[in-house]
Amino acid sequence: MLKVEFEEFQPQINKKFNNTSKLSRWVIKLSGGLIKDHAQAQFFLFFLFIVFVVLIFFITFSLRGNKLEENFVILPQESVGSPQGLPK
């Protein structure tokens, strides 16, 4: 009988990205060459997180101060059911 030996397929893993997360690899890929390694990608993601947190606080506190307080005063000569409190 013939003795047949097979070589097992071993995918080659890029050693540059061996310990990086998928999100870091995604940032590096989509940066167009501006972000070159894992450390820069992590710094960018941290900076982006801080920007979003500041933006959320800014929006939250700016909307909190814009509560409309309308005091309607209905004079005795005005009818309650008239449009916008205008006298009949």
C-alpha positions, 0 to 999 in steps of 0.5 A, a space after each residue: 500500500 501507498 503511504 500518503 502523508 498530508 500537511 495540515 493547514 495552519 492559517 498564518 496569523 499576523 503577529 503584529 495583531 496577535 494580542 489586539 482586540 477586534 475593535 482595535 483592529 477595526 480602528 486601525 483598518 478604517 483609519 486609513 494609515 493614521 493609526 498604526 498600532 494597538 497602543 494608538 488605537 486604544 488611545 483613540 478609543 479612550 479619547 472617543 469615549 471621553 468625547 462622548 461622555 462630555 457630549 452626553 453631560 453637556 446635552 443632559 445639563 443644557 436641556 435640564 436648564 431649559 424648562 419652560 415655566 409659563 405662568 398664565 394669569 387669567 384676569 376676571 374679564 377674560 373667559 377661561 375657555 377663550 383662545 390663548 386667554 384673549 378676552 371675548 
